[in-house]
Amino acid sequence: MSKTIITQFLSQHGMYYGDLNFEAECQKFIEEMDKGLSTEGSSLAMIPTYLSVKNEIQMNKPAVVIDAGGTNFRVGLVSFDDNMKASVSDFSKTQMPGIARELSKQEFFGALVDHTKEVAEKSTDIGFCFSYPTEINKDKDGVLLYWTKEVKAPEVVGEKIGANLVAGLKEVDGKDRTVAILNDTVATLLGGKGITSHRVFDGYIGFIFGTGTNLCYIENVDAITKINDAEDQTMIINTESGGYNKLPRGIMDAKLDETSNNPGEYQLEKMVSGRYLGPLVQEVLKGAASEGIFSAECNKALLQLEGLELIDVSFFMAAPHNQENVLVKCNAEEADTTLMYELIDAMIERAAKICAIKLSACILKTNTGRDMARPVAIVGEGTTFYKLKGYKEKLDYYMKAYLVKEHGHYYEFIKGEDLNLIGTAIAALS
């Protein structure tokens, strides 16, 4: 009975995973990918990276690696021995600049230099994993297109990230440096390729599902008609899949979008990613409470709920009777707990199904993974991917049911330590 109530409520508000047609949504995603590779324009930026998985790298030489993510800013040194085994040292971590408060261009790049200068004394080769929509040039520098993940540094938009960092470091010690800018998704793909040199895969996909969500894949250069200066036959494409706007959105999706820093933008990311899934669940719970789905006491508590984050949601799903959890405290009866659990589980399944759609679309578009012995390697990264209860299992279910059983394409999830740091170093030393 409770599942029927939840299904009806979510469906009435456009939030039910069962109403998403997997085949149709896959084809829509592929069409948008094709548009993004051309000059036609698309909600998928489909950013050429000018990076290939075939490049040789310099061994036994350190590279400075910088990782600017949705939450943290990390710096370290990475080198590879003759067997491609990576060594990470001089590692440090701080908060990503621009999250706590708005920064000017000078303040933002000044913060980057301050956090980087000590490690940068040990190498002039820099790999910069910059996890924001950035147009990459043939010289591997990148221009920030716009901020996501609620970073506040508007003067940095349109600026060359690598050139500004190198200029700031040169003011400190007078040294010339080279820098390769890449997205965290691309770094993850390269890192996955680096640790699987003993395997033969038919393709690679880099998949991030953490604070934000994105994916990249390997495309034939002939299909990238919006550029004409590629040197290799294949190239990694950063899809910027979080910007996809062709999925049917529900009432709660629209409400969350309206309160974000960038209304109308990054619609897919706001439907599934770690930064937004907690607040989205809060909107859904409040909507359910306003319609009296829970007990009177629970409805009242949920309508007053503010500031829910995904960590609270994940904690509840792992231990739905632990009284330390903010959601457990809202429940007055066991029926409240059951209804809340099933509602949140349905939201997690929706996120998993949407991510399965975009991953499957990449594999179908490239027609890879036809041989079970040579599957496509999906290199997954992100705390939400591995720690949100039920997510990975649900993702795997949809991909097996659709991609494998219906279309005969095979894949394998790959996991490793510090993949984005390893991939960033590979880009710097290529």
C-alpha positions in Angstrom: 0.0 0.0 0.0 2.8 2.5 0.9 4.5 1.9 -2.4 1.3 2.7 -4.3 1.0 5.9 -2.3 4.6 6.9 -3.1 4.3 6.0 -6.8 1.1 7.9 -7.3 2.5 11.0 -5.5 5.8 11.1 -7.4 4.0 10.4 -10.8 1.5 13.2 -10.2 4.4 15.6 -9.7 6.6 14.4 -12.6 9.2 12.8 -10.3 8.6 9.1 -10.8 11.5 7.1 -12.3 9.0 4.6 -13.8 7.7 7.3 -16.1 11.1 7.7 -17.9 11.2 5.8 -21.1 14.8 4.5 -21.2 14.9 3.9 -25.0 13.5 7.3 -25.9 15.6 9.2 -23.4 18.8 7.4 -24.7 18.0 8.5 -28.3 17.3 12.1 -27.2 20.7 12.2 -25.4 22.5 10.8 -28.5 20.9 13.4 -30.7 22.0 16.1 -28.3 25.5 14.7 -28.3 25.6 14.9 -32.2 24.4 18.5 -32.1 27.1 19.4 -29.5 29.9 17.9 -31.7 28.7 20.2 -34.6 28.3 23.9 -34.8 24.6 23.5 -34.4 24.6 24.1 -30.6 23.4 21.9 -27.8 22.7 21.7 -24.1 25.7 19.3 -24.1 28.8 21.4 -24.5 30.7 18.3 -25.9 34.1 20.0 -25.3 37.1 18.7 -27.3 40.0 18.1 -25.0 42.9 17.6 -27.5 43.8 14.6 -25.4 44.1 11.0 -26.5 44.6 7.8 -24.6 47.4 6.8 -26.9 50.0 9.4 -25.8 53.3 8.3 -24.4 54.4 9.8 -21.1 57.7 10.7 -19.5 58.7 8.2 -16.8 60.6 8.9 -13.6 59.8 12.6 -13.8 57.5 14.4 -11.3 54.6 16.5 -12.3 52.7 19.0 -10.2 49.1 18.0 -10.0 46.3 20.3 -9.0 42.7 19.2 -8.4 40.1 21.9 -8.2 36.9 20.0 -7.3 33.4 20.9 -6.2 34.5 21.0 -2.5 38.3 20.6 -2.2 41.4 22.1 -3.7 44.2 19.5 -3.7 47.9 19.8 -4.7 50.7 17.2 -4.9 53.4 15.6 -6.9 53.0 12.5 -9.0 55.6 10.5 -10.9 55.6 7.1 -12.7 58.2 4.4 -12.6 59.1 2.2 -15.6 56.2 -0.1 -14.9 53.7 2.9 -14.9 53.3 2.6 -11.1 52.3 6.0 -9.8 53.9 7.6 -6.7 52.1 10.5 -5.0 53.8 12.9 -2.6 53.7 16.4 -1.1 50.0 16.1 -0.9 47.8 18.9 0.7 44.2 19.8 0.7 42.1 22.9 1.4 38.7 24.3 0.6 38.0 25.2 -3.0 38.4 29.0 -3.4 35.2 30.8 -4.1 32.9 28.6 -2.1 33.0 30.4 1.3 32.6 33.8 -0.3 32.7 35.7 -3.6 36.3 36.3 -4.9 37.6 38.8 -7.5 39.8 37.6 -10.3 42.9 38.7 -8.4 41.8 37.0 -5.2 40.9 33.8 -6.9 44.2 33.3 -8.8 46.1 34.6 -5.8 44.6 31.8 -3.7 45.6 29.3 -6.4 49.2 30.5 -6.3 49.4 30.5 -2.5 48.2 26.9 -2.3 50.5 25.8 -5.2 53.8 27.7 -5.0 55.6 25.4 -2.5 55.0 22.2 -4.6 55.5 24.1 -7.9 59.2 24.6 -6.9 59.8 20.9 -7.6 58.6 20.7 -11.2 57.8 22.9 -14.1 55.2 20.5 -15.6 51.7 21.1 -14.2 48.5 19.2 -14.7 45.5 21.1 -13.6 42.3 19.1 -13.0 39.7 21.9 -13.2 36.2 20.5 -12.7 34.2 23.2 -14.3 33.0 23.9 -17.8 36.1 25.0 -19.7 36.9 25.4 -23.4 40.2 23.6 -24.0 42.6 25.0 -26.6 45.1 23.1 -28.7 47.8 24.3 -26.3 45.9 22.5 -23.5 45.1 25.7 -21.7 41.4 26.3 -20.9 39.0 29.3 -20.8 36.3 29.1 -18.1 32.9 29.1 -19.7 30.9 29.5 -16.5 30.9 28.3 -12.9 28.9 25.4 -11.5 28.6 23.9 -8.0 27.9 27.3 -6.5 31.4 28.7 -6.8 31.4 32.5 -6.6 34.2 34.2 -8.7 32.4 35.9 -11.6 35.4 37.8 -12.8 37.2 34.5 -13.6 34.6 33.6 -16.3 36.3 34.0 -19.7 39.8 33.9 -18.3 42.6 31.4 -19.2 43.0 29.3 -16.1 46.5 27.9 -16.9 48.0 31.2 -18.2 46.9 33.1 -15.1 48.2 30.5 -12.7 51.6 30.3 -14.6 51.9 34.1 -14.6 51.2 34.2 -10.9 53.8 31.5 -10.1 56.4 33.3 -12.3 55.9 36.4 -10.2 56.9 34.3 -7.2 60.1 32.6 -8.5 60.6 33.7 -12.1 60.3 30.2 -13.6 58.6 29.3 -16.9 56.1 26.4 -16.7 53.8 24.4 -18.9 50.3 23.5 -17.9 47.7 21.1 -19.1 44.1 21.9 -18.1 41.6 19.0 -18.0 38.3 18.2 -16.4 38.0 15.8 -13.5 36.1 13.4 -15.6 38.8 13.4 -18.2 41.5 12.9 -15.6 39.5 10.0 -14.2 39.3 8.3 -17.6 43.1 8.8 -18.1 43.8 7.5 -14.6 41.6 4.4 -15.3 43.5 3.8 -18.6 46.8 4.1 -16.7 46.0 1.4 -14.1 44.5 -1.0 -16.6 47.4 -1.3 -19.1 47.3 -5.1 -18.6 43.7 -5.2 -19.9 42.2 -4.8 -23.3 39.0 -2.7 -23.4 37.0 -1.6 -26.4 36.6 1.9 -25.0 36.7 4.1 -21.9 34.2 6.3 -20.2 35.1 8.6 -17.3 32.1 9.0 -15.0 31.9 11.4 -12.0 29.0 11.1 -9.6 29.9 13.2 -6.5 29.2 16.8 -5.7 28.5 17.2 -9.4 28.1 14.7 -12.2 29.6 14.4 -15.6 31.0 12.0 -18.1 33.5 11.8 -21.0 34.2 9.3 -23.6 36.5 8.6 -26.6 35.1 9.9 -30.0 36.4 9.5 -33.6 37.7 12.9 -34.7 35.7 12.7 -38.0 32.5 13.0 -35.9 33.7 16.3 -34.2 32.8 18.6 -37.1 33.1 21.8 -35.0 36.9 21.6 -35.0 39.4 21.1 -37.8 42.8 21.1 -36.0 42.9 17.7 -34.3 46.1 15.7 -34.8 45.0 12.2 -33.6 42.2 10.0 -35.0 40.4 9.9 -31.7 39.9 12.4 -28.9 38.4 12.4 -25.4 35.2 14.5 -25.4 34.0 16.1 -22.2 30.2 16.0 -22.6 29.4 18.4 -19.6 26.4 16.1 -19.2 25.2 18.0 -16.2 24.0 20.7 -18.6 21.6 18.4 -20.5 18.1 19.9 -20.5 16.0 17.5 -22.5 14.8 15.3 -19.6 11.2 15.7 -18.4 11.4 17.7 -15.1 9.0 17.5 -12.2 7.5 20.2 -10.0 10.2 19.8 -7.3 13.0 19.9 -9.9 11.7 23.3 -11.0 11.4 24.6 -7.4 15.0 23.6 -6.6 16.2 25.2 -9.9 14.5 28.5 -9.1 16.4 28.8 -5.8 19.9 27.9 -7.2 22.6 30.4 -8.2 22.0 29.6 -11.9 18.3 29.1 -12.6 17.7 27.2 -15.9 21.2 25.9 -16.2 22.7 22.5 -15.5 19.3 20.9 -15.2 20.4 17.3 -15.2 23.0 17.9 -12.5 20.3 19.4 -10.3 18.2 16.3 -10.7 20.8 13.8 -9.6 24.1 15.0 -8.2 25.3 15.1 -4.6 25.3 18.8 -4.4 21.5 19.0 -5.2 20.0 15.6 -4.3 19.7 16.4 -0.6 17.8 19.7 -1.2 15.7 17.9 -3.9 14.7 15.2 -1.5 13.8 17.9 1.0 11.5 19.5 -1.6 9.9 16.1 -2.3 9.4 15.4 1.4 7.9 18.8 1.9 5.6 18.3 -1.0 4.5 14.9 0.4 4.0 16.4 3.8 1.8 19.3 2.4 -0.5 16.6 0.9 -0.7 14.8 4.3 1.0 11.6 3.2 2.7 11.1 6.6 1.3 11.3 10.1 0.1 14.8 11.3 3.2 15.2 13.6 5.6 14.1 10.9 4.0 16.3 8.3 4.4 19.3 10.6 8.1 18.5 11.2 8.9 18.0 7.6 7.3 21.3 6.6 9.7 23.0 8.9 12.7 21.1 7.7 15.5 23.2 6.2 19.1 22.7 5.1 18.8 19.0 4.3 22.0 17.6 2.7 22.8 14.4 1.0 24.9 13.2 3.9 21.7 13.4 6.1 19.8 11.4 3.4 22.5 8.8 3.1 22.7 8.4 6.9 19.0 7.9 7.0 19.0 5.2 4.3 21.8 3.4 6.1 20.2 3.5 9.5 16.5 4.6 9.3 16.0 4.2 13.0 19.0 6.1 14.4 17.6 8.9 16.4 20.7 11.1 15.7 19.5 11.6 12.2 17.5 14.7 11.3 15.0 12.7 9.2 14.5 10.1 11.8 13.6 12.8 14.3 10.7 13.9 12.0 9.1 10.5 12.1 6.3 9.9 14.7 5.2 6.4 13.7 6.8 3.4 12.1 4.6 4.0 9.0 6.3 7.4 8.6 9.7 5.7 8.5 8.5 3.2 5.8 6.9 5.9 3.7 10.0 8.1 3.9 12.4 5.3 3.2 10.4 4.2 0.1 10.1 7.8 -1.2 13.8 8.5 -0.8 14.7 5.1 -2.3 12.6 6.0 -5.4 14.5 9.3 -5.7 17.8 7.4 -5.6 16.5 5.0 -8.3 15.5 8.0 -10.4 19.0 9.4 -10.2 20.5 6.0 -11.0 18.2 5.5 -14.0 19.1 9.0 -15.4 22.8 8.2 -15.1 22.3 4.8 -16.7 20.6 6.6 -19.6 23.5 8.9 -20.3 26.2 6.1 -19.9 24.3 3.8 -22.2 23.9 6.6 -24.8 27.7 7.0 -25.0 28.2 3.3 -25.6 25.4 3.1 -28.1 26.7 6.1 -30.0 30.2 4.8 -30.3 29.0 1.2 -30.9 31.6 -0.2 -28.5 31.6 -3.1 -26.2 30.1 -5.6 -28.6 32.6 -8.3 -27.5 32.1 -9.7 -23.9 35.8 -10.2 -23.6 36.5 -6.6 -24.6 33.9 -4.5 -22.8 33.8 -0.7 -22.3 35.6 0.4 -19.1 33.5 2.8 -17.1 35.9 4.5 -14.7 33.7 5.7 -11.8 34.7 8.3 -9.3 32.8 10.2 -6.6 31.8 9.7 -3.0 28.1 9.6 -4.0 28.8 6.9 -6.6 30.3 4.6 -4.0 28.6 5.5 -0.7 25.0 6.4 -1.4 23.0 3.3 -0.4 21.5 1.4 -3.3 22.7 3.8 -6.1 25.4 1.7 -7.8 23.3 -1.4 -7.7 20.3 0.4 -9.3 22.6 1.9 -11.9 24.0 -1.5 -12.7 20.5 -3.0 -12.9 19.3 -0.5 -15.5 22.4 -0.8 -17.7 22.3 -4.6 -17.7 18.5 -4.7 -18.4 18.8 -2.2 -21.3 22.4 -2.1 -22.6 23.4 -5.7 -22.2 20.1 -7.7 -22.6 18.4 -5.5 -25.2 21.3 -4.2 -27.2 24.2 -6.6 -26.7 26.8 -4.1 -25.4 29.1 -5.0 -22.5 30.7 -2.8 -19.9 32.8 -3.1 -16.7 33.1 -0.6 -13.8 36.7 0.2 -12.9 37.8 1.5 -9.5 41.1 2.8 -8.3 42.9 5.1 -5.8 43.7 8.7 -6.7 42.6 8.2 -10.4 42.1 11.9 -11.1 45.5 12.7 -9.7 47.1 9.9 -11.8 45.2 11.0 -14.9 46.1 14.7 -14.3 49.8 13.7 -14.1 49.5 11.7 -17.4 48.1 14.8 -19.1 51.0 16.9 -17.8 53.7 14.4 -18.8 52.3 13.4 -22.2 
